[in-house]
Amino acid sequence: RRHVLEASQQLTEIINSETSTESSEPSREEEPADEEESVLHCLWVDKFTPRRYVELLSDDYTNRCLLKWLKLWDTVVFGKEKVVKKPKPSTEAHPPFHQPKEQQNKWKTKVQLTEEILEAELDQHKRPKYKVALLCGPPGLGKTTLAHVIAKHAGYNAVEMNASDDRSPDVFKTRIEAATQMKSVLGANEKPNCLIIDEIDGAPAASINVLLNIISRKDVEGEAAAGAGRRRRREGGLLLRPIICICNDQ
């Protein structure tokens, strides 16, 4: 124990001497110095967390698929037209996977299923076929980090909420609608929100039903009845923002 204490004391003196010499040097820019000081006092998980898409260490296929899905919202959110890819005749004539007929008819691989989702046509409101993405996996895999980095990369303002915290379905509904429908009043050039719901597997069944009702809302055109109009106003509008859900247990 005495040897350990002596060694730790020597290391502390060395570190203090190095920091004192660094601080004695004149700093040319004030902003980087302030950033370095804030980095020194933050947790390691915050200091080394990925800030950009290229810094992600998670599965590259998953990262690209989630980014492609998020870019499908560009038409309705940013007003950009979807780029239509021309099918390659070589891939249609020679399928890349040589599988038995039974498996081709009954089951599809993860790659085939994902490509169908990402290449699907937009609905009448120019939204993707699937309105919600679900990231599942054990803790520490980087699901929340991936969601935040990709939302920022695609031009969104990431809004995170924890489904297990808001046990009341009414509160859950209010928070979802506030994040997906209300516009920011802080500035004219505010980024649109991308809602990230963490621990969705901890939410009660009533909250899940609220989320499903929000996703499956349809703007029925041509309804002139006053009762129908009041009902639509009470229920809220269409879901026009992407939602990413995160869970440990699928």
Secondary structure, 3 states (H helix, E strand, C coil): CHHHHHHHHHHHHHHHHHHHHHHHCCCCCHHHHHHHHHHHCCCHHHHCCCCCHHHCCCCHHHHHHHHHHHHCCHHHHCCCCCCCCCCCHHHHHCCCCCCCHHHHHHCCCHHHHHHHHHCCCCCCCCCCCCCEEEEECCCCCCHHHHHHHHHHHCCCEEEEEECCCCCCHHHHHHHHHHHHCCCCCCCCCCCCEEEEEECHHHCCHHHHHHHHHHHCCCCCCCCCCHHHHHHHHHHCCCCCCCEEEEECCC
